[in-house]
Structure formats: C-alpha cells, structure tokens
Amino acid sequence: MPPENLITLKDDMVAFIAGHGLRRMPAYVSDEVPTVVFEEENPDGWKDFVELAEASGAPFLTMSEAILEKADLASLIEQIRDQLYPDDEAPEIDDAERLLRHVGKIGYLQLGFAHQGVMFLFETATDWYDSFQDLMETVSGLGGIVVDDHDHDE
C-alpha cells in the first residue's frame, strides 16, 4: 500500500542525494520548460534517477514538494459549493472533505536536473494528492479559479 505522506521518502531522498555528493536547490520545474519525465516501475527508482544525475555531471538537483494546506482545501471546497449550488450533496464535496485528513502532509515530490538544455524529472504523488488535483481540474473545468492568492481585488 502506497504511503499517505511522502515525508519519509523526502528524508530518504535528501540523505541519498547528499550521500552522492550532490546539492539540492529548492525549485519546482514547470511544464513551460523542455522536460523528460523519468518513468520507473520500481518504488526505489528515484535512486536510479539520482545516480543518473550524478553520472551526467549535474552539480545539483532541484527538489520540490507539495503539502496540502488547509487554506487551499478550504478554497477548493468553497469553489465546489459555489459552482454546484444548490446541490449540497454533490459527490465532489464529499471527495474534497475526505481530503481534510491529509492536511499538512506531503502529497507530491519532484526531483530534477538539467542536462544539455533539457530538464530531467522524477515525480511521485500519493493517491489522495492525485484526487486533489483531479478535483482542482474539475472545478477549473466548471469555470472557476481554484487557488485564491489572497491578493485580488473585486
């Protein structure tokens, strides 16, 4: 059964990366950059990825994590309720409320390294994080903006 919190995996990654003499840079690599996503069926495939980074001569890896924040989930639930009103019993609301038990947990990790103008990425996510992303896409598909940056004027 896959873990519900990737904190232990993150700690293992940090130690393994340091053990290979590489540094980490906190950064998320977006879709706007040319990327190749590492695909591995082995749960420890991320170790192969780190070893590939080392073999390519990469001096560092980028590392990013996504922690489910209570405010982000509250905003998502509010958007779902607003867009599905008056249907207070829509399954999307229940799905979002079930995610409350994952607040504060790491649901997504990304490692990356640059080589010859391309970013190579390793990504992993929990099932609940994938569900969260699916709900965000559902709300976006309904015409709403999911994450409130708290800086907008209406």
FENUR-V741338 format. One record per helix or strand of 2 or more residues. SS is the DSSP state (H for helix, E for strand). FROM is the first residue (numbers start at 0). TO is the last residue. If there is no record, write none. Layout:
SS,FROM,TO / SS,FROM,TO
This chain:
H,6,18 / E,22,25 / E,34,36 / H,44,54 / E,59,66 / H,69,83 / H,90,101 / E,105,114 / E,117,124 / H,126,140
